[in-house]
Amino acid sequence: MSGELHAVFARVSGLLLTEPVAGPAIAKIAQAAYQSMPASIGAGATLIDAQGHPTSRAATSALVEEADQLQYELGEGPCLAAWAGAATVRVDDAATETRWPRWSEASAQRGLMSCLSVPLLLPGHNGTRPAEAIGALKVYSDRPHAFDDGSEHLLELLAAPAAVMLANIQAHESAEQLSAALKESLHSRSVIDMAKGVLMERLNLDERTALRALMDRSRQEGAPLFAVALSVLDRPAEPDHERP
């Protein structure tokens, strides 16, 4: 088993250098977990965001996604427990498992009898901050007692690079969301500034008075300031007295 562990770990660690995109690399790690354990029928990762919302990543089969979704809906299960406790969790037989009775019963009904989940841990900073769990890497089997101590060690090795990659995905998605919000904010401000300029020119107003006119109309009509500004830009100039 030690030779197998070394070969798998070396192959997956190389993905950090060879994979330009984290998503495909995570998929390869899940596939490596699935293929390295003969009793496994599927593998995948769960990422927990800053608000505590779980999402499945790189599931090797629809059955893995279904088993994960059961945990998310019920709020219990080995994957969530591995993340919350920052410790490896093993289910040897879902038919007799009592820690998560609802998930265990539903899992057994679907033929998923064993599960092994390890936390995805980001190391602390110079010993001043504890390791942070951002999710879990897991494998499932349709046989009871499918995983052992060697399986745990293997999955823990695979979880180390997976944690780094998923953290990169999480940071990238957060940055994209922030960027989108920032772009929207800048666009709204630009439209409002243009509308102010139009009113300043058409009605011979100063900047402060033009902005007040837009805000007054927004309040009177119960419309967002951005929508009022757009209507000013869309309406052609009136010959006499124009209403902003």
C-alpha positions, 0 to 999 in steps of 0.5 A, spaced: 500 500 500 505 504 501 508 504 494 501 505 491 500 511 496 506 514 494 505 513 486 498 517 487 500 522 491 506 524 487 501 524 481 496 528 484 501 533 487 504 534 480 497 537 478 499 543 482 504 545 477 501 542 470 494 544 471 492 551 469 485 551 471 483 549 478 477 546 476 479 540 472 485 539 477 480 538 482 476 533 478 482 529 477 483 529 484 476 526 485 478 521 479 484 519 483 481 518 489 475 513 486 480 509 481 485 508 487 480 505 492 477 498 488 471 498 493 469 506 491 463 507 486 464 515 486 468 520 489 467 528 489 469 534 494 464 539 497 466 546 498 463 550 504 463 558 503 464 563 508 456 563 509 456 556 510 453 554 504 455 547 501 456 546 494 459 539 490 465 539 486 467 534 481 463 529 483 464 523 479 457 520 478 450 523 479 449 518 485 455 522 489 451 528 487 445 525 490 448 523 496 451 530 497 445 533 496 441 529 501 446 531 506 445 539 504 438 538 505 438 534 511 443 538 515 447 532 517 452 527 514 459 525 514 461 530 509 458 536 513 461 532 520 468 532 517 468 539 515 465 541 522 470 537 526 476 538 521 477 531 522 476 524 518 469 521 518 468 514 516 461 510 515 462 503 515 455 501 514 449 506 513 444 500 515 447 500 522 450 508 522 446 512 528 450 518 528 446 521 522 439 517 522 436 520 517 441 521 512 444 514 513 437 511 512 436 515 505 443 513 503 442 505 505 436 506 501 440 508 495 445 503 496 450 507 498 453 503 504 460 506 506 463 513 506 469 516 507 470 523 508 476 527 510 476 535 511 480 540 506 484 543 511 488 550 509 494 550 514 494 556 519 499 562 519 506 561 523 502 557 528 498 563 530 492 561 527 489 554 526 488 550 520 481 552 517 477 547 514 473 549 507 470 543 505 471 535 505 473 530 500 469 524 500 468 517 497 462 512 497 461 505 496 455 500 495 459 495 500 459 495 507 466 496 511 469 498 504 474 503 507 480 502 512 485 505 515 489 505 509 484 508 505 483 514 510 491 515 509 490 515 502 484 520 502 488 525 507 494 525 502 489 527 496 486 532 500 492 536 501 492 539 494 485 539 493 484 544 499 489 549 496 486 548 489 479 549 492 481 555 496 483 558 489 476 557 486 473 560 492 477 566 492 476 567 484 469 566 485 469 571 490 473 576 486 468 575 480 462 577 484 466 583 487 468 585 481 461 584 478 458 588 483 463 594 483 462 594 475 455 595 476 456 600 481 461 604 477 456 603 471 450 606 475 454 612 477 456 613 470 449 614 468 447 618 474 453 623 472 451 623 465 444 625 467 446 630 471 450 633 465 444 633 461 440 637 466 445 642 467 446 643 460 438 643 458 436 647 464 442 651 466 443 648 473 449 647 477 451 640 479 448 640 486 441 642 483 441 637 478 443 632 483 437 634 487 432 634 481 434 627 480 433 625 487 427 629 488 424 625 482 426 619 484 423 620 491 416 622 488 416 616 483 418 611 488 423 609 482 431 608 483 435 614 482 439 609 476 432 608 473 430 616 473 437 617 470 436 613 464 429 616 463 433 623 463 438 620 458 433 617 453 428 623 453 430 628 448 430 635 450 424 639 450 423 646 447 421 650 453 420 648 461 423 641 461 421 636 467 428 632 470 
